[in-house]
Amino acid sequence: MSDNLKKKTLTALIWSFVDKFGQQFLYFVTGIILAIPLNPVDLGKMALLAVFVALSSILIDSGFGSALIRKKEATDADYSTIFYFNIGVSLIFYLILFALAPFIESYSGVPGLAAVARVSFLSIVFLAFGMIQQTRLIKYIQFTQLARINIISLFCSSVFAVITAFMGWGVWALVIQSLGMAIVKSVLLWIYGRWRPKWIFRVASMKEFFGYSSSLIGTGVLNTIFNNIYPWLIGKGYSTQAVGYYNQANKFQDMPSALIANIFRSVAFPVLSSINDDRERMIRVFGKYIRTVSFIIFPIMFLLMLVSQPLISILLPEKWAPSIPLMQVLCISGAFSPFIILYYDLFNAVGRSDINLKMEIFKKIFFIIGILVCFKYSIMALMWLWVVYTLCSLIATMFLAHKYVNYTMGSFFFDIFPCLSISLVIAAMSSLYYLVFQDRWLLLVTISGTFGLLYIIAARLFRLEMWHECLQLFKKKVLTNGK
């Protein structure tokens, strides 16, 4: 990796970390506070609607945002055309969902969900107004501005959500959080994005991007539906309360997993796209991303799995205890899912978005069969199905990267093996504390402290690449004051 690209990537990663960590921290703190006045049913209602908001966002963008990022010389006509397309499609989808709200309520069996849905879905329209501004910030790797916009908008909406929740507004506090963030974020994107649409709609731009973006649409739709299908399955097969337990468990494990995945994917795609004409160099950079992610994700997720019991019992009221075993299983999938997302961006960067779509079709067929088998047993069976599905997805993605991009399966295993093996051994050793201690605070502190200390010792002892680079960065930025 050249010094210029390395410096550019490092700066982007730092600000992407500030952005994603700041958001996850605010979500985490707000979630703990909201868990006091709200109940699992309230969270279950919003979880049921999440799939519609996520799916609409995918269809509104239609993959054109990624196409704009990948195009090296996008014009104002390109940006303006996609801007007006986003606005028009968002209005159409809102009207459709507005009309479907009573049917959503009837199918879910949750009274009052239609009114909640109609207000919550307004966020789709507001987010569409800022999509192009956000795309431009990502394309030109301006993560400083993006971090400020995201954190400020989430902070403001979270404050209003907490206030209204303690005023007894129930699920409407969560609606305020979602809708408020969409409004504030779009306003800030318009203020700081420094781009305004021109009165241009160029059909040629749509045609140019459609071949690439069409596969992204299909992949995004499939992933969004199936990534959000569990709340509906659990709600129909069990209860809305059970949806709340699952949503809380998934939220806890997803915080570090999604944080790491989003940090790297926000940087990886524009960086890999900028060097996609030098395949050998691009693979070296991609391998570096894999090693970096493995250095971070494995210790965090295995530690989180170990301390889930004392952590949830300390942070949340006792009514949320059923979330603990669900979270422990989901942490396994969370340890491997960021790699799948990185592979997606690799395929997209080389213009092979069709690979992702074809792979997703076969994966979802397998997943549907798994659901039919496991659904009749228990929620826990569905959790283990998700783990198996994640691991099988990763293997399939590795195979295709080996075949089409020349990043071999052996290279992947070689890149992740040191951090994976060290984390597994330390996790097994740290779990012995459960045989000695019962106090939840003592368990949390001793397991976390031991795990962290042993991982640092092992990283230094085995001379892990990322440990060396972290030390160099620390010496450069802290000990020498960045000089």
ABEGO torsion letter per residue (X at the ends): XBAAAAAAAAAAAAAAAAAAAAAAAAAAAAAAAAAAABBAAAAAAAAAAAAAAAAAAAAAAGGAAAAAAABABBBAAAAAAAAAAAAAAAAAAAAAAAAAAAAAAAAAGBBGAAAAAAAAAAAAAAAAAAAAAAAAAAAAGBAAAAAAAAAAAAAAAAAAAAAAAAAGAEAAAAAAAAAAAAAAAAAAAAAAAGBBBBBBBBAAAAAAAAAAAAAAAAAAAAAAAAAAAAAAAAAAABBAAAAAAAAAAAAAAAAAAAAAAAAAAAAAAAAAAAAAABAAAAAAAAAAAAAAAAAAAAAAAAAAAAAAAAAAAAABBAAAAAAAAAAAAAAAAAAAAAAAAAAAAAAAAAGBAAAAAAAAAAAAAAAAAAAAAAAAABAAAAAAAAAAAAAAAAAAAAAAAAAAAGBBAAAAAAAAAAAAAAAAAAAAAAAAAAAABABAAAAAAAAAAAAAAAAAAAAAAAGBAAAAAAAAAAAAAAAAGGX
